[in-house]
Amino acid sequence: DEKMHTLENFIGKTEKELALIGLVNLKSINEFEKFKNEFEGYKEKYEKILEEKKAVLDMIMKIEEKRKDVFFGTLNEIRKEFDDIFVKMLDGNASLELESPDNLESGLIIRASPKGKTLLNLDAMSGGEKSLTALAFIFAIQKCKPTPFYILDEIDAALDKVNSKIIADMLKEFSKNAQFVIITHNDTTIKAADQVY
C-alpha cells in the first residue's frame, strides 16, 4: 500500500511537471537534425577558413623573411661598396646603417669621415663633402644594382677643381658599364666627357 501511494505521488508530480512543459513539438526532432546538419556545415567551413588563414599567415611570414634576407643582403653589399668608393674618393671611411637595425621601414643613416675627420652625419658636412658622399652612395648602388643610364644635374656645382677631378675620374670608370648624362658648367667635368653638347 505504501509503495502504491509513493508511486501515485510520483506519477502525479510527473504529470504536473509535464503540464508545465506544455505541448511538445514533435517536429522538433526533425528540426534539430536540420539545424545540426547546418551547424556541422558551418563548423566545417569555419575550420577550413581557419586553415586557409593559417596558410596565408605562413606565406606572409615566409615572404617577409625573404624580403628581409634580400633587403639586408643588398644593404650589406651597398654598405661595402660605399665604404670602398668613399675611401677612393675622400681617403676616409664611411658607413650605412638603419635608424632601427631590424626595421626595414626605418630611415637610412649615412656617416662619413672624409680625410680622417671625426665621423660625421650628412647634415654636419660641407656642401662639397655632402656632394661627394651622395655620389659615393649613388656609385655604390650603381655597382650593386646597375641601370643602363643615369642623368646627373650639376652634381659638381659645390666642388672645387681637385674634387671635380675626382668625380670626373670616377664617372670615367663607371661609364664603362653604364651611360652617364651630366648637366654641368664645370670645366673639369666637361674636359673629361666623351661627348659634349
Helices and strands as residue ranges (DSSP letters): H 2-21, H 28-90, E 93-98, E 108-113, G 114-116, E 120-121, G 122-124, H 127-144, E 149-153, H 161-174, E 179-183, H 187-192
